Amino acid sequence: MFNEFASQKRDRRADQQRVQDRDDRVQQARRDLYAGLNATARAYRVAARDAVRAAERGEDVDSAVLDAAKEAWAEEYSQAQMTLSKDILDVTSALNRALGVGYSVVKQLPSSPRSDGSYNRAKDWFSGPLSDGVYLLRVTLRHDLGVEVDPDFERTRAQMLDALRSERRSLERLLASEQAQATRPA
């Protein structure tokens, strides 16, 4: 009887340890994914910002650096789409679209009709709304991991997400308008 009881107790402990090990692996995989998302989003924003600064100074822009950052982000984002919760995916998707608009801003700089205004707009985008979007992603991920706890987080997240989407739509309209003007016959 004692041996049977001891055996059941060992089995329960072994089961608990397996569950704990599995939970630890899942948590580590989530931290790794989040770290990758954060790192590639930041690298993409910085590469685009640096390309704008170099172009403004009249230097050759190595588009390979920007394209590599874009591809690295796309890979992380693709992986994340399959595993993120809805709230985190909303932030990540909004940031993905904002990064894409930023990429368009950089690519359209050489053909922009008002280069000074275009450079200022690009610099403002990367240091303002897009920087805020990368920050929002990081805070959202940290909140999900329990590292950062703010009782008003959901409200703050919604406000920042709305602002990012609004700024992105505004920039998209402006870019489309400029592109339409550039393609009109003189």
C-alpha positions, 0 to 999 in steps of 0.5 A: 500500500505504501509503495503504491501511494509513493508511486502515485505521488512520484507520478503526480510530481513527474506529471506536474514537472512535465506540465511546468517544463512545457509551460516554460518552453511555451513562455520562452518561445513567446519571449523569443518571438516577441524579442524578434518582433521588437528587434526587427521592427526597430531595425526596419525603422532605423534602416529607413530613417538612415536611408532618408538622412543619407538621401537628404545629404546627397549620399548614395543610399544602399537599398540592400540594407533597407530591403534586408530589414524589410525582409527580416521584419516580414519573416518575423511578422509572418511567423507572428501572425500564426501565434499572436493573440488578437490584441497583439496582432492588431498592434503588430498589423497596424505597425506592419502597415505603417512600416510599409508606408514608411518604406514607400516614403523612402522609395518615393523620395527621389521622384518627389516634386517637393524634395525639402518637404518630402525629406521633412515629412519622412523624418517626421514620420520615422521619428514621430508616428512610426517611432510611437508605433514601434514603442506601442509594439514593445509595450504591448508585448511587455504587457502581455508577458507581465513585465509591464503592468499598467491598469490603464493599458487597454485604453492607452493602447487603443488611443495609440493604435487609433493615432497610428492608423490615422497618421498612416491613412493621412500619409497614404492619402498625401503620397497618393495625391503627390503620385497622381500629380507627378503622373499628370501630363504637364 
